[in-house]
Amino acid sequence: MGTATDAGHYATTNPYTGERVREYDTLDGEQIDRAVQAAHEAFGRWRRRPIGERAAIVGRAGELLAERRDRFAALVTLEMGKLTDGAGEETDLSARILRYYGDAGPAFAAPRAIATDAGDAVVLSEPLGALLGIEPWNYPLYQVVRFAAPNLVAGNTILLKHAGNCPQNALALEELFRDAGVPEGVYTNLFVATSDVEQVIESPLVQGVALTGSERAGAAVAEIAGRHLKKAVLELGGSDPFIVLDGVRLQRTVEAAVRGRLENMGQSCVASKRFIVLPEVHDDFVAGMRDRFAALRPGDPADPATTLGPLSSEQAAHALMEQVDDAVDKGATVVVGGGRPELPGAFVEATILTGVTPDMRAYREELFGPVAVVHRVADDEAAIALANDSPYGLGGSVFAEDPDRARRVADGLDSGMVWINHPTGSRPELPFGGIKRSGYGRELSDLGMRELINHKLVCAVTPDAPLGGFGG
């Protein structure tokens, strides 16, 4: 749900130096109500704008984001410690999402005819109204854009609560949309404390909520939304399996594993976290990952030579080490890493654990950082069973030379997304979301634009048709 700072402020704290750079006050209850009212009033005007105009404005935001790439990437690195290459890639992806909905969005909202003998039936895609988005710190641009872009094109208005440690990213995004031509009240940044989120959701002027965040935050928001009969879209935690069925292209598979685990320093819901490997390739796979992890260079995330950045906060680093220590105390083996570098900042060594058993926290909990758990399994069926032995079901990967074998394993996984021969990824045209305790609903693709709208049926029956017989 995002973390407000201890004094009720939003604050930029450099996770590499620990320096608090800048603070921002949160809104009080009266200010929140005014922002919600403004978003509701703006909705009446925004929904009447032709969808082509709305889409053009969103597409223009994508062009502006591409032009301001360096500025936005630097803010991402400053506020959450992302390596410079990763910050640039996140900015590029966010710009592509905006342009994607600017181009494809109108077609997604086109009326859809339904064949029926009741008459001429059509489903219209109509906006709901003001929506609340609650977005996390780990992808401070991408998470916001994938929620805002389709909903702005659809005609909804956006109230955006960003994470407490990303205020400068939040303000820069609000400025971006304003400069692209989004009218006042249509996209509004809210610096609100977590305790005030309920005030926004319960307002009769707010029609839905989307959250990307922790399982606990998702449960809290879903409970509030359910109580007030508001639709929610939740993208929560994950413990994605990465299944290795053979060693035919072992070097590429190891490279994919390292990238999948260390994307954003492992601070990603869809990072590969559980590596499930068949016996004939297990030892070589672990050795390859070990060598790559051991060669990482910790340091300033703004330095292009750095290959291991800090976590987002000291609190995050401490929580991850508690999970590692629990596993080690109960008998897990540390192949590499297992501690913290002797550096200032929120660093954790890139770590590989083997021998992790169900009594250890690392077996079922999400490891949000550069820690990999490797399991040896007997065969394909055992790999599927272990992969599904998780409360989560967000993404997953299967690596195999034989496409039919890989597809059989992929089909057996309880997951919202499976990628074959590639770590779980994200593209504008592909739906993103999970099952089980990883949440519900989808973002991106056409599905992301159809979550928080009214699918309104209009059925025209001829005036001389007999009445009744249609049920109810």
Summary of the structure (lengths in Angstrom):
residues: 472
radius of gyration: 23.3
end to end distance: 39.9
largest distance: 83.4
contacts: 1705
relative contact order: 0.14
helix: 42%
strand: 20%
